[in-house]
């Protein structure tokens, strides 16, 4: 049985101006206490659940914390043999030593936040990493035997199709196992949200997505979810858990979990999370339980985003005819067309 664990590291060096994640640039002094609290939470909660088949350490910037401390925490997770263990990495931080410490500590996969290979676009995104470090990070991960994902973002203000194409080609040339390409979105409360002149243009983003589909497909990366492509055999198992309605524990502040049909989330700030754990209380701050119909719809809305889509028998009457061009029958399944992938949220709403 697949069972996951998400661990959140809420520290960043610098706040990217499009980012609304739960992360702080002035809390790194809490690192040691925070990781000790995560370990304590894992040791108290994980034994009541099935052994873990996939771990994802996200943030924030997990590579900001001491790698020995982080793998020590991961050592508390009861893993099945062959479990997938991914850490999100900033390319500036991933050198050969760190990659080897991760690999020796049971990490199997890293996800490198590259976003763009174009210096101008990186500035527009408010990112600071050095492009040359991307190659160093990939080589370090490869030498340590880690599977590699490269995360890209398209749609920054002023990004031309040519710049995006160059980023795709540069990412492909690094020969990672997996590439994710996300449309830049405007999140409420961010500096980007307050600056409409820099908001992405839907038509340009659509062209950029089509280009990603062509280039990545031609380079041997199979599309398997709206924003994800992989070499055969390298799909992210943890992501599949999310899209298939699977279960996973939430460790750390602001982490979300799904266990026993219940979705729940932990206290958002590191301080509240630490207070709860250190006082022996649950770090959970809220939850919701969907009824059977809500669960069924949610499951369809997540599954339609994937290559295998949803069973034709489960979609509403007239769904395929009304959404002609956006969805198509493939055997006994209904899947998104390439155009449909651009409008996946609108398609998903029609599954209610
Ligand atoms: S590095 Fe990632 S998590 Fe941190 S502020 Fe930038 S986008 Fe957000």
Boltz pocket constraint, residues with backbone or C-beta under 6 A from the ligand:
constraints:
  - pocket:
      binder: B
      contacts: [[A, 11], [A, 12], [A, 13], [A, 14], [A, 15], [A, 16], [A, 19], [A, 20], [A, 21], [A, 23], [A, 59], [A, 60], [A, 61], [A, 113]]
      max_distance: 6.0
